[in-house]
Amino acid sequence: MADFIYQVKFLSDWHCGSGLTSGSDVDALVIKDQNNLPIIPGKTIKGLLREAAETIVKLQDNKDEWNSFITEVFGKRSESGKSKKSIASNCYFSNVVLSGNLQEKLIEEKASLIPNLYRKIASTKIDKDGIAEEKSLRKIEVTIPLILYGKISNTKEEYIPLILQCAKYVKRLGTARNRGFGACIISEERE
């Protein structure tokens, strides 16, 4: 079994939501770690890669290889009522974080640098006459383009090329992907 280290390189602002707001200032904050640094939950990456793998399966002739890969890496889906739940996989997806060196530098200069990682973007709904609809103003917090790193632990070496193939299908990540946010490239991190 191997550990696979990968990078997520963002090409645009991105927003992985925390589900929190800052009251009247911002409607949606990004998820952050205890040091106020941006992270992507491992389950987010796992879900995106699984979705890509399931898309690839539909296009493949050799479905058995891909189905065993999906089950082993992402877990088996079980039908429970209306929702689909995933039964645990053999692999562990860590949270995706900034490099250790960058984290240390940012934490040392916390007061001055960390706030510069985030911006606030406002949007509103425009009616057919080109006028903003009442009470439609929304503000979200976004993270500037960065490179973050994650690890998939306990995977078979022969599955790494399949993971990389799935990663090529992930073009955007996070909220508002259809509005230009979250453009990214997921690739293998070579030391």
C-alpha positions in Angstrom: 0.0 0.0 0.0 1.2 3.5 -0.8 0.5 7.1 0.1 -0.3 9.3 -2.9 0.5 13.0 -2.5 -1.2 15.4 -4.9 -1.6 19.1 -5.4 -4.6 21.2 -6.2 -3.5 24.3 -8.1 -6.3 27.0 -8.3 -6.4 29.2 -11.4 -9.2 31.4 -10.0 -10.8 32.5 -6.8 -12.5 29.6 -5.0 -15.0 29.0 -2.2 -15.3 25.8 -0.2 -18.1 26.6 2.1 -18.1 26.2 5.9 -21.8 26.7 6.2 -21.2 29.7 8.4 -21.9 33.4 7.9 -20.5 36.5 9.5 -23.9 38.0 10.1 -24.8 41.0 8.0 -21.3 41.3 6.4 -20.9 38.0 4.5 -23.5 35.3 3.7 -21.0 32.5 3.2 -17.6 32.0 4.7 -14.9 29.6 3.4 -13.9 26.7 5.6 -10.7 27.4 7.6 -8.4 25.5 10.0 -7.6 26.5 13.6 -5.0 29.0 12.2 -7.6 30.7 9.9 -5.9 29.1 6.8 -8.0 27.7 4.0 -8.6 24.0 3.7 -10.5 21.6 1.4 -12.1 18.7 3.3 -10.8 15.3 2.2 -14.4 14.2 1.6 -14.8 16.9 -1.0 -11.9 15.7 -3.0 -13.0 12.1 -2.5 -16.5 12.9 -3.8 -15.2 14.8 -6.9 -12.8 12.0 -7.8 -15.5 9.4 -7.3 -17.9 11.3 -9.5 -15.1 11.4 -12.2 -14.5 7.7 -11.8 -18.2 6.9 -12.2 -18.2 9.0 -15.4 -15.2 7.2 -16.7 -16.8 3.8 -16.0 -19.7 4.7 -18.3 -17.2 5.3 -21.1 -15.0 2.2 -20.5 -15.2 -1.3 -22.0 -13.3 -2.8 -19.0 -15.9 -1.9 -16.3 -14.7 -4.6 -13.9 -11.3 -3.0 -13.3 -12.9 0.4 -12.7 -15.7 -0.9 -10.5 -13.2 -2.7 -8.2 -11.1 0.5 -8.2 -14.1 2.6 -7.2 -15.1 0.2 -4.5 -11.7 -0.1 -3.0 -10.7 3.6 -3.2 -14.0 5.3 -2.6 -16.1 2.7 -0.9 -19.2 0.9 -1.9 -22.5 2.7 -2.1 -25.4 1.3 -0.2 -29.0 2.3 -0.9 -30.7 3.5 2.3 -34.0 5.0 1.7 -33.8 7.9 -0.7 -30.2 8.9 0.0 -27.1 7.0 -1.1 -24.5 6.5 1.5 -20.9 5.2 1.0 -19.6 2.3 3.0 -16.1 3.0 4.2 -13.2 2.5 1.7 -9.7 1.1 2.3 -8.2 4.6 1.5 -8.1 7.7 3.6 -8.3 11.1 2.1 -6.6 13.8 4.2 -7.8 17.4 4.2 -6.1 19.5 1.4 -3.9 22.2 3.0 -1.2 24.8 2.2 2.4 23.5 2.2 4.0 23.2 5.7 6.5 26.0 4.9 3.9 28.4 3.7 1.7 27.6 6.7 4.6 28.4 9.1 5.4 31.7 7.3 1.7 32.8 7.3 1.2 31.9 11.0 4.4 33.9 12.0 3.0 37.0 10.2 -0.6 36.2 11.1 -1.9 39.7 11.6 -0.7 41.1 8.3 -0.7 38.2 5.8 -3.6 35.8 6.5 -6.4 38.3 5.8 -5.0 38.8 2.3 -5.8 35.2 1.4 -9.5 36.1 1.3 -11.8 38.5 -0.7 -15.4 39.3 -0.5 -17.5 39.1 -3.7 -21.0 40.6 -3.9 -23.7 39.6 -6.4 -27.3 40.5 -6.9 -30.2 39.2 -9.0 -31.1 41.5 -11.9 -34.7 41.5 -13.1 -35.8 41.7 -16.8 -35.6 45.5 -16.7 -31.9 45.5 -15.6 -32.7 46.5 -12.0 -31.4 44.8 -9.0 -34.2 42.8 -7.2 -34.9 43.9 -3.7 -33.2 41.8 -0.9 -31.2 39.8 -3.5 -27.7 41.1 -2.5 -25.4 38.3 -1.5 -21.8 38.4 -0.4 -19.5 35.4 -0.3 -16.0 35.1 1.0 -13.6 33.6 -1.6 -10.0 32.4 -1.3 -7.4 33.8 -3.8 -5.7 31.3 -6.2 -3.3 29.1 -4.2 -1.7 25.7 -4.4 -2.8 23.2 -1.7 -1.6 19.6 -1.0 -3.4 16.5 0.0 -2.7 12.8 0.6 -4.6 9.6 -0.2 -3.3 7.0 2.2 -3.4 3.2 2.0 -3.9 2.9 -1.8 -2.5 0.3 -4.2 0.3 1.5 -6.5 -1.6 0.3 -9.5 -4.5 2.6 -8.6 -2.4 5.8 -8.7 -2.6 6.1 -12.6 -6.4 5.7 -12.3 -6.6 8.4 -9.6 -4.6 10.7 -11.9 -7.0 9.9 -14.8 -10.0 10.8 -12.5 -8.2 14.0 -11.5 -8.1 15.2 -15.1 -11.9 15.2 -15.1 -12.0 17.7 -12.2 -11.9 21.1 -13.7 -13.6 23.1 -10.9 -14.0 22.7 -7.2 -16.2 24.3 -4.6 -19.2 26.6 -4.6 -20.2 28.7 -7.7 -18.3 26.5 -10.1 -20.7 27.4 -12.9 -20.0 31.1 -12.2 -16.2 30.9 -12.8 -15.0 30.1 -9.3 -12.8 27.2 -8.4 -11.0 26.5 -11.7 -8.2 24.1 -10.7 -5.8 21.4 -11.8 -5.2 18.4 -9.7 -1.9 16.6 -10.3 0.7 14.4 -8.7 3.1 16.1 -6.3 6.6 15.1 -7.1 9.2 15.8 -4.4 
